[in-house]
Amino acid sequence: MSTAPYDLEELNKEAGFGGYGEDVERDIPQIDMSDFFARKPEITEALWKAATEIGFFQLTNHGIPQELIDDAFALSEKFFALPQEVKAKYPLMPGTNSGWEYMAQVRPSTGTADRKESYQITLPRMKKLWPTGDEVRHFKATMLAFERHNWAVAMRVLDCFADKLGFPADFFTQGHDPETDQYQSTLRLLHYLGMEDAQPEDFKFWRAGAHTDFDCLTLLHQHAGQGGLQLCPGKDEKGRATQWTDVPPLGGVITCNIGDMLMRWSDDKLLSNLHRVRMPKPGESLGPRYSIAYFAQANMDTLLAGPEGKYEPMTGHDYIQMRLGANFGKK
């Protein structure tokens, strides 16, 4: 019988990475997505290099209107400013990845809850989970538009990877089809709690402990001036994640990382690496931090089968369910 605390190797990998380590400067690749169809071969090579060497990259000229990004952030702040009893009307139910949660996500790397709240939008599972117009006006219409824009950008990136992996054209688009009840990609609004009234011992914790994402591809929008995201693309000779790099919160730039699902699907060619959100350092803002992430994850009935057959095939549903329990306090 295994003595490992988690059934998935990805989670056992996370469990040993709770220490602070050291800060190291690295260049994070920035990839210009403009004139995509004419420049696709060039963009594909740049994405592949970043995804196979560091697992993180940033997209510029990605096509999502800045006005829509700003609106999404503004409405996110309005939602999180609602009274707790109002937000509690839209709860995150186990296994659904939809609805509101407050400090419920426990990381294997820390064993403690992240100091944040979030609201997940997974389209086929949103019945009775949208706030009313009286609570946050224009919320649903804006988030639906923003979700679809992020999906389109993610599909362009994934289609570049399909070319390099030898998959058919639009392979990942078909595997992430939003027009079916099997769709399980998620738009996640995040509010990291302000630290203005925190005690010194509170700063020993993490806003989000070290982890890898369990999707295919994450698109992260950061609010300018609200930093804290760090990445660790490698380990030392003892297998420890010790060298962390700050990711600047640049307005209008999307920070992307590969998730465990795509690493598995690519037979480990594309790298899913650790990242976290640290506490503010002396001199930095102690106020709240807002970000919005889009998690592109294969439809429930999509079969994850790599080009070389390194892993046994499994469905997107089975993979996500294995990951959801561990990340919300259940082994």
Secondary structure by P-SEA (a helix, b strand, c coil): ccccccccaaaaaacccccccbbbbbbcbbbbccccccaaaaaaaaaaaaaacccccccccccccaaaaaaaaaaaaaaaaccccccccccccccccbbbbccccccccccccccccbbbbccccccccccccccccaaaaaaaaaaaaaaaaaaaaaaaaaaaaccccaaaaaaaccccccccbbbbbbbccccccccccccccccccbbbbcccbbbbbbccccccbbbbccccccccccbbbbbcccccbbbbbbcaaaaaaacccccbbbbbbbcccccccccbbbbbbbbbcccccccccccccccccccaaaaaaaccccccccc
